[in-house]
Structure formats: C-alpha cells, structure tokens
Amino acid sequence: MPNAHLAVVEREKVLNYLLNPRHHYGASKAHFFAQFGFLPEKWELLAQALREHGQKHDIAKVTETGFGPRYLLEGELTTPIGRTPRVSTVWQLDKGQLAPRLITAYPFKS
C-alpha cells in the first residue's frame, strides 16, 4: 500500500466502532477482536496491530472512490494472545493526503 509506513488508525475508529459491542455495525467486529485479546481499555494494541497489518500485507483489491483510492488488504493479524487470525483491512488514501487511513477491519471471508 502506498505510504504504508504513514498509516493512520484513529482512536475513535477503534474505540467507537471496532471495539464497541453496542455499535450497530461494529458489534460483531468487537466480539471478534475481543476473543483475540483486543479490549477497549488497551485500544492502542489493536491500532498498532492494524497499522502493522497495513504495512506487511499486499493489496488484494483497489477501488477508486470520489475521495481517493481504497485498498483492501488480507492476511494474518498479530494479537496479544499470540494467535494470528486472518483479517481484511480497508484503507483509503484521501486526495491530497500522504497517509492512508483505516476505514474498517473485519474477519477474512474466503
């Protein structure tokens, strides 16, 4: 992914969406990530694991949006409990920006 070393994972994206068991769309993701040791009180662990995911996996698909290209990456995620589930992450490189930002992450679906 272009400029993967600059990848941004926003605190709000992790806490209010990916690790929020009460979020309308994020609840299933929160349960998935929790079973691998990712908890809201240590949200930085998931943010770092997602950044690393974006840096070490190849692009599976690129979709052009009105805001810039979106990149789908698939591969194993390093977790606090040592297991490595396969996940998909979606990143967007907004027009005029250098750093891709995380849009979402979810269990890999083959």
Sequence and secondary structure as in RCSB ss.txt:
>XXXX:A:sequence
MPNAHLAVVEREKVLNYLLNPRHHYGASKAHFFAQFGFLPEKWELLAQALREHGQKHDIAKVTETGFGPRYLLEG
ELTTPIGRTPRVSTVWQLDKGQLAPRLITAYPFKS
>XXXX:A:secstr
 TTGGG B  HHHIIIIIT TT TTTHHHHHHHHTTT  GGGHHHHHHHHHHHHHHS EEEEEEETTEEEEEEEE
E   TTS   EEEEEEE  TT SS EEEEEEE   
